[in-house]
């Protein structure tokens, strides 16, 4: 998968008709190598107003690791990218950003 700089999502809550937009800066939130990974986003929260972004690894999740993200990926290692993500670390051990 090619690594993009931003993820822009626009969605509408059908019952209320409210339109939401969110742009997530992925540059500081993703590791340098995302080969064979998937980026998945989910809309949820009250009135479907919140955006959640996950990075799904091709690696299987060890039994002692808690499942994270969409249930369909419960057998894989999944990292929450947005919101409340930890800063990613570059190859030289320096923090590269994030929340």
Secondary structure as GFF3:
##gff-version 3
##sequence-region A 1 99
A	DSSP	beta_strand	6	12	.	.	.	ID=ss1
A	DSSP	beta_strand	19	25	.	.	.	ID=ss2
A	DSSP	beta_strand	38	44	.	.	.	ID=ss3
A	DSSP	three_ten_helix	46	48	.	.	.	ID=ss4
A	DSSP	beta_strand	50	60	.	.	.	ID=ss5
A	DSSP	three_ten_helix	71	73	.	.	.	ID=ss6
A	DSSP	beta_strand	76	82	.	.	.	ID=ss7
###
